[in-house]
Amino acid sequence: MEITLNGYYTLIFATLVLLLGRLLVKKVKFLEDFNIPEPVAGGLIAAVIVYALNFFWGYSFNFHQGLQTATMLMFFASIGLSADFGRLKAGGTPLLIFTIVVSVFIILQDAVGVTMASALGLDPLLGLVTGSIALTGGHGTAGAWGAVLEQEYGVVGATTLGIAVATYGLVAGGIVGGPVARRLINKLGLKPAPANMNPSDVEKLAGEQSLYSTKHSENDDNGTQEMFEKPDNIRLITASSTIETLALFAGALAFADLMTLVAEGTSFELPTFVWALAGGVILRNSLTMIFNFDMFDRAIDVIGNASLSLFLAMALLSLKLWELTDLAGPVLIILLVQTFVMILYVYFITFKVMGKNYDAAVLSAGHCGFGMGATPTAIANMQAVTDRYLPSPKAFLIVPMVGAFFVDIVNATVLQIFTKLPFM
């Protein structure tokens, strides 16, 4: 029996999944320790229930796709609206170098995934799912690209597989990051650099950085404006700021819809969510650089996170776990290889390129976190290391900026190139 649910009931079930996930994360220490998102925790339970209803009684559910698509586009628009290239300049050379290191790894991750999938007799496109789509990209990117691969390329089970791989990545990234960094610190006898009496611009910014705003509404003690909002500053999200922020989202989504139609059938044809991300980037940097607009990042962050949570809840409700039966063995082999490649890369490349010092070791832990899982996992990895040793302001400045939005822009570009290759 097939049951179709409209947008109202889809939203109701999605919020119930989120509430279940919140309860599980609070009660189950494993979920909290490995930073498993609430929608994933609740959604996987819901997916198992849906699977049981299908297996034992033959029920299947069709949830409203329009609402799921809208929340997905809102999430990617929020990434674009957060991508302030002024921060890239403020982060200086170390931020640029780390972005390049991460970009090279994304290409390697996809190359490994595609090669392994082909060797194991799977569709090469599934190699992208077990590559940067789900690992570097996380659950949001896995859900978005999964839908594209299913609808445009006929890859059965891409969304279900992507969600499963992204969940594995969260756990794996949390497990390997800390031990790799501790080995680098202990075996090589590295010590944190002594306090610098003449700190660089990066070190000055790191002490006051926050991802929530590009500007202060108030001047500091010297009468100058800082690049990053101080963490203890409170900026309340009001009805007015929410409406302004929603107008920015509307602009990004309108741009995405227009460009999807204009680029259809051309060499510039891209998935709509990529245009939403691009629209957010253009809006953000045009308004801040040309018109000196004070972007309210906290409102963007709240709306983007809420959209992602709802999207993941609806995506997990729509999972068809029975589609993964034949893929379990080969996919596990690919993921184990990807984990090994991640460890080798941060040990021999990330660490060495970033300076072979204490900060580089902490950055390596962070790279493991979002290279396999997500930015919160990266932060948790670095926190575990710095709690045991000493702080690393440089790492806590660079990793959130790269992991939060620059990596998504690079990942979308790399994936678009891979899908156009003749052997895919």
C-alpha positions as CSV (number, residue, x, y, z in Angstrom):
1,M,0.0,0.0,0.0
2,E,1.4,3.4,-1.0
3,I,0.6,6.4,1.2
4,T,1.2,9.9,-0.1
5,L,1.6,12.8,2.4
6,N,1.1,16.4,1.6
7,G,3.4,19.3,2.7
8,Y,1.6,19.8,6.1
9,Y,2.0,16.2,7.2
10,T,5.5,16.0,5.8
11,L,6.5,19.0,7.9
12,I,4.8,17.5,11.0
13,F,6.7,14.2,10.6
14,A,9.9,16.1,10.0
15,T,9.6,18.1,13.2
16,L,8.8,14.9,15.1
17,V,12.0,13.4,13.7
18,L,14.0,16.4,14.9
19,L,12.5,16.2,18.4
20,L,13.3,12.5,18.6
21,G,16.8,13.2,17.5
22,R,17.3,15.9,20.1
23,L,16.1,13.4,22.8
24,L,18.4,10.7,21.5
25,V,21.5,12.9,21.4
26,K,20.8,14.1,25.0
27,K,20.4,10.5,26.3
28,V,22.9,8.5,24.2
29,K,26.5,9.4,25.0
30,F,27.9,7.9,21.8
31,L,25.8,10.2,19.7
32,E,26.9,13.2,21.7
33,D,30.6,12.3,21.7
34,F,30.8,11.9,17.9
35,N,28.7,15.0,17.2
36,I,26.0,13.0,15.3
37,P,23.4,15.7,14.2
38,E,20.0,15.5,15.8
39,P,18.2,15.1,12.4
40,V,20.5,12.2,11.6
41,A,20.0,10.5,14.9
42,G,16.2,10.8,14.7
43,G,16.0,10.3,11.0
44,L,17.9,6.9,11.0
45,I,15.4,5.6,13.6
46,A,12.5,6.8,11.4
47,A,14.1,5.2,8.3
48,V,14.3,1.9,10.1
49,I,10.7,2.2,11.1
50,V,9.7,3.0,7.5
51,Y,11.8,0.0,6.4
52,A,10.0,-2.3,8.9
53,L,6.6,-1.1,7.7
54,N,7.6,-1.9,4.1
55,F,9.2,-5.3,4.9
56,F,6.5,-6.7,7.1
57,W,3.3,-5.0,5.9
58,G,4.1,-3.7,2.5
59,Y,3.5,0.0,3.3
60,S,5.5,2.7,1.4
61,F,5.4,6.4,1.9
62,N,5.7,9.3,-0.5
63,F,6.6,12.6,1.2
64,H,6.1,16.0,-0.3
65,Q,9.2,16.7,-2.4
66,G,8.6,20.4,-2.9
67,L,9.2,21.2,0.7
68,Q,12.3,19.1,0.8
69,T,13.7,20.8,-2.3
70,A,12.9,24.3,-0.8
71,T,14.7,23.6,2.4
72,M,17.7,22.1,0.6
73,L,18.0,25.3,-1.6
74,M,17.7,27.5,1.5
75,F,20.6,25.6,3.1
76,F,22.9,26.0,0.1
77,A,21.9,29.6,-0.2
78,S,23.0,30.1,3.4
79,I,26.4,28.7,2.6
80,G,26.8,31.2,-0.2
81,L,25.5,34.1,1.9
82,S,28.2,33.2,4.6
83,A,31.1,33.0,2.1
84,D,32.7,36.4,2.7
85,F,35.9,36.6,0.6
86,G,37.0,39.4,2.9
87,R,37.7,36.8,5.5
88,L,39.9,34.9,3.0
89,K,42.0,38.0,2.7
90,A,42.0,38.6,6.5
91,G,43.1,35.0,7.1
92,G,46.2,35.6,5.0
93,T,48.6,33.2,3.4
94,P,48.0,30.3,5.9
95,L,44.3,30.3,5.1
96,L,44.9,30.3,1.4
97,I,47.5,27.5,1.7
98,F,45.1,25.4,3.8
99,T,42.3,25.9,1.3
100,I,44.6,24.6,-1.5
101,V,45.6,21.6,0.6
102,V,42.0,20.8,1.3
103,S,41.1,21.3,-2.4
104,V,43.7,18.8,-3.5
105,F,42.5,16.3,-1.1
106,I,38.9,16.6,-2.4
107,I,40.2,15.7,-5.9
108,L,42.1,12.8,-4.4
109,Q,39.1,11.6,-2.4
110,D,36.9,11.5,-5.5
111,A,39.6,9.8,-7.6
112,V,39.9,7.1,-4.9
113,G,36.2,6.7,-4.7
114,V,35.7,6.4,-8.5
115,T,38.7,4.1,-8.9
116,M,37.6,1.8,-6.1
117,A,33.9,1.7,-7.3
118,S,35.0,0.8,-10.9
119,A,37.3,-1.9,-9.6
120,L,34.5,-3.4,-7.5
121,G,32.1,-3.4,-10.3
122,L,30.0,-0.5,-9.2
123,D,28.8,2.6,-11.1
124,P,31.7,5.1,-11.0
125,L,29.2,7.8,-10.0
126,L,28.7,5.8,-6.7
127,G,32.4,6.4,-6.2
128,L,31.6,10.1,-6.0
129,V,29.0,9.4,-3.3
130,T,31.7,7.5,-1.3
131,G,34.0,10.3,-2.1
132,S,33.6,14.0,-1.5
133,I,29.8,14.1,-1.9
134,A,29.2,12.4,1.4
135,L,32.5,12.5,3.2
136,T,33.8,16.1,2.7
137,G,30.3,17.3,1.8
138,G,28.4,15.8,4.7
139,H,24.7,15.0,4.9
140,G,23.4,18.2,3.2
141,T,25.6,17.7,0.1
142,A,24.8,13.9,0.1
143,G,21.1,14.6,0.1
144,A,21.4,17.2,-2.7
145,W,23.7,15.3,-5.0
146,G,21.9,12.1,-4.3
147,A,18.7,13.5,-5.7
148,V,20.6,14.8,-8.8
149,L,22.3,11.4,-9.4
150,E,19.0,9.5,-9.1
151,Q,16.9,11.9,-11.3
152,E,19.5,12.9,-14.0
153,Y,21.9,9.9,-14.0
154,G,19.6,7.0,-13.0
155,V,21.8,6.0,-10.0
156,V,19.5,3.9,-7.8
157,G,19.9,4.5,-4.1
158,A,22.3,7.4,-4.3
159,T,20.6,9.4,-1.6
160,T,20.2,6.5,0.8
161,L,23.9,5.6,0.3
162,G,25.0,9.2,0.7
163,I,23.3,9.6,4.0
164,A,24.8,6.3,5.3
165,V,28.3,7.2,4.1
166,A,28.0,10.7,5.6
167,T,27.0,9.1,9.0
168,Y,30.0,6.8,8.8
169,G,32.2,9.8,8.0
170,L,31.1,11.7,11.1
171,V,32.1,8.8,13.3
172,A,35.3,8.0,11.4
173,G,36.4,11.6,11.3
174,G,35.9,11.9,15.1
175,I,37.8,8.7,15.8
176,V,41.0,9.3,13.7
177,G,41.5,13.1,14.1
178,G,42.7,13.2,17.7
179,P,45.0,10.2,17.6
180,V,46.7,11.4,14.4
181,A,47.4,14.8,15.9
182,R,48.7,13.4,19.2
183,R,51.0,11.0,17.3
184,L,52.4,14.0,15.4
185,I,52.9,15.9,18.6
186,N,54.4,13.1,20.7
187,K,56.5,11.2,18.3
188,L,58.1,14.3,16.8
189,G,58.5,16.0,20.1
190,L,56.7,19.1,18.9
191,K,56.0,21.9,21.3
192,P,53.6,24.9,20.9
193,A,55.4,28.0,19.7
194,P,56.3,30.5,22.5
195,A,54.2,33.6,22.9
196,N,54.9,36.0,20.1
197,M,55.4,39.6,21.2
198,N,54.7,40.8,17.6
199,P,51.7,38.7,16.5
200,S,50.7,38.5,12.9
201,D,47.3,39.7,11.6
202,V,46.1,36.1,11.7
203,E,47.0,35.7,15.3
204,K,45.4,39.0,16.2
205,L,42.2,38.1,14.5
206,A,42.1,34.5,15.9
207,G,41.7,35.8,19.4
208,E,38.5,37.6,18.5
209,Q,37.2,35.6,15.6
210,S,33.6,34.4,15.2
211,L,31.8,33.1,12.2
212,Y,28.7,35.1,12.9
213,S,29.4,38.6,11.6
214,T,31.8,40.5,9.4
215,K,31.4,43.7,11.2
216,H,30.8,45.3,14.6
217,S,27.9,47.7,15.2
218,E,30.2,49.3,17.8
219,N,33.8,50.4,17.5
220,D,36.5,48.9,19.7
221,D,38.6,50.8,22.2
222,N,40.7,52.3,19.5
223,G,37.8,53.5,17.5
224,T,38.3,51.0,14.7
225,Q,36.1,48.3,13.4
226,E,37.2,44.6,13.7
227,M,36.7,42.0,11.0
228,F,35.1,39.5,13.3
229,E,32.4,39.8,15.9
230,K,33.6,39.1,19.4
231,P,32.1,35.8,20.8
232,D,30.6,37.5,23.9
233,N,28.8,40.2,21.8
234,I,25.0,39.6,21.7
235,R,23.1,40.5,18.5
236,L,19.5,39.5,18.9
237,I,17.6,38.2,15.9
238,T,14.6,40.4,15.5
239,A,11.6,40.3,13.2
240,S,13.2,43.1,11.1
241,S,16.6,41.3,10.8
242,T,14.8,38.1,9.9
243,I,12.8,39.8,7.1
244,E,16.0,41.3,5.7
245,T,17.7,38.0,5.8
246,L,14.8,36.2,4.2
247,A,14.9,38.8,1.4
248,L,18.6,37.8,0.8
249,F,17.5,34.1,0.6
250,A,14.7,35.0,-1.8
251,G,17.3,36.8,-4.0
252,A,19.6,33.8,-4.0
253,L,16.8,31.4,-4.8
254,A,15.4,33.6,-7.5
255,F,18.9,33.8,-9.1
256,A,19.1,29.9,-8.8
257,D,15.8,29.5,-10.5
258,L,16.6,31.9,-13.3
259,M,20.1,30.5,-14.0
260,T,18.8,26.9,-14.0
261,L,16.4,27.9,-16.9
262,V,19.0,30.0,-18.7
263,A,21.8,27.4,-18.5
264,E,19.6,24.4,-19.4
265,G,21.1,22.5,-22.3
266,T,24.3,24.5,-22.3
267,S,27.8,23.7,-21.1
268,F,27.0,25.8,-18.0
269,E,24.1,23.6,-16.9
270,L,24.4,23.1,-13.1
271,P,22.2,21.6,-10.4
272,T,19.8,24.2,-9.0
273,F,21.4,24.0,-5.5
274,V,24.8,24.9,-7.0
275,W,23.2,28.1,-8.5
276,A,21.7,28.8,-5.1
277,L,25.1,28.6,-3.5
278,A,26.6,30.8,-6.3
279,G,23.7,33.3,-5.9
280,G,24.4,33.6,-2.2
281,V,28.1,34.2,-2.8
282,I,27.4,36.9,-5.4
283,L,24.9,38.7,-3.2
284,R,27.0,38.5,-0.1
285,N,30.2,39.9,-1.6
286,S,28.5,42.5,-3.8
287,L,26.6,43.9,-0.8
288,T,29.5,43.9,1.6
289,M,32.3,45.1,-0.8
290,I,30.4,47.5,-3.0
291,F,27.6,48.8,-0.7
292,N,29.3,48.2,2.6
293,F,26.2,46.4,3.8
294,D,26.3,45.0,7.4
295,M,25.4,41.4,6.8
296,F,23.6,39.8,9.8
297,D,25.4,36.4,9.8
298,R,23.7,35.1,12.9
299,A,20.3,35.2,11.2
300,I,21.7,33.6,8.1
301,D,23.2,30.9,10.3
302,V,20.0,30.2,12.2
303,I,17.8,30.0,9.0
304,G,20.4,27.9,7.2
305,N,20.8,25.4,10.1
306,A,17.0,25.2,10.5
307,S,16.6,24.5,6.8
308,L,19.3,21.9,6.8
309,S,17.7,20.1,9.8
310,L,14.3,20.0,8.1
311,F,15.8,18.9,4.8
312,L,17.8,16.1,6.5
313,A,14.7,14.9,8.5
314,M,12.6,14.7,5.3
315,A,15.4,13.1,3.3
316,L,15.9,10.4,6.0
317,L,12.1,9.8,6.1
318,S,12.3,9.1,2.4
319,L,15.2,6.7,2.6
320,K,14.7,3.3,1.0
321,L,17.1,1.2,3.0
322,W,16.3,-2.0,1.0
323,E,18.2,-0.4,-1.9
324,L,21.5,-0.8,0.0
325,T,21.4,-4.6,0.4
326,D,23.8,-5.4,-2.5
327,L,26.1,-2.4,-1.9
328,A,27.0,-3.0,1.7
329,G,30.2,-5.0,1.2
330,P,31.8,-3.1,-1.6
331,V,30.9,0.3,0.0
332,L,32.5,-0.8,3.3
333,I,35.7,-1.6,1.5
334,I,35.8,1.8,-0.2
335,L,35.1,3.6,3.1
336,L,37.9,1.8,4.9
337,V,40.3,2.7,2.1
338,Q,39.1,6.3,2.2
339,T,39.7,6.4,5.9
340,F,43.3,5.1,5.4
341,V,43.9,7.7,2.6
342,M,42.6,10.5,4.9
343,I,45.1,9.5,7.7
344,L,48.0,9.3,5.2
345,Y,47.2,12.6,3.6
346,V,47.0,14.7,6.8
347,Y,50.1,12.9,8.2
348,F,52.3,13.4,5.2
349,I,50.8,16.4,3.4
350,T,48.6,18.6,5.5
351,F,51.0,18.5,8.5
352,K,54.1,19.2,6.4
353,V,52.7,21.8,4.1
354,M,51.2,23.8,7.0
355,G,54.5,24.1,8.7
356,K,55.4,20.9,10.6
357,N,54.7,22.6,14.0
358,Y,52.1,22.4,16.7
359,D,49.5,24.5,14.8
360,A,50.0,22.2,11.8
361,A,49.2,19.2,14.0
362,V,46.0,20.7,15.3
363,L,45.1,21.7,11.8
364,S,45.6,18.1,10.8
365,A,43.1,17.0,13.4
366,G,40.6,19.5,12.1
367,H,41.2,18.4,8.5
368,C,40.3,14.8,9.5
369,G,37.1,16.1,11.1
370,F,35.6,17.9,8.1
371,G,37.5,15.8,5.5
372,M,35.5,12.8,6.7
373,G,32.6,14.3,8.5
374,A,31.7,17.9,9.2
375,T,32.9,21.2,10.7
376,P,31.6,20.4,14.2
377,T,33.6,17.2,14.2
378,A,36.7,19.2,13.2
379,I,36.2,21.6,16.1
380,A,35.7,18.7,18.5
381,N,38.9,17.1,17.3
382,M,40.9,20.2,17.8
383,Q,39.3,20.9,21.1
384,A,40.3,17.4,22.3
385,V,44.0,18.1,21.3
386,T,44.2,21.7,22.7
387,D,42.6,20.7,25.9
388,R,45.4,18.2,26.4
389,Y,48.2,20.4,25.2
390,L,48.0,24.2,24.6
391,P,45.7,26.5,22.6
392,S,46.1,27.0,18.8
393,P,44.4,30.2,17.9
394,K,45.7,29.9,14.3
395,A,43.9,26.5,13.8
396,F,40.7,27.8,15.4
397,L,40.7,30.7,13.0
398,I,41.4,28.8,9.8
399,V,39.5,25.5,10.1
400,P,36.0,27.0,10.8
401,M,36.3,29.3,7.8
402,V,37.5,26.7,5.4
403,G,35.2,23.9,6.7
404,A,32.1,26.1,7.0
405,F,31.9,27.4,3.5
406,F,35.0,27.6,1.3
407,V,35.2,23.8,1.1
408,D,31.6,23.6,-0.1
409,I,32.4,26.0,-3.0
410,V,35.5,24.0,-4.0
411,N,33.6,20.7,-3.6
412,A,30.7,21.8,-5.8
413,T,33.2,22.8,-8.5
414,V,35.2,19.5,-8.3
415,L,32.1,17.4,-8.4
416,Q,30.7,19.2,-11.4
417,I,33.9,18.6,-13.3
418,F,34.0,14.9,-12.3
419,T,30.4,14.3,-13.5
420,K,31.3,15.6,-16.9
421,L,34.3,13.3,-17.4
422,P,33.8,10.8,-20.3
423,F,34.3,7.7,-18.2
424,M,31.7,8.6,-15.6
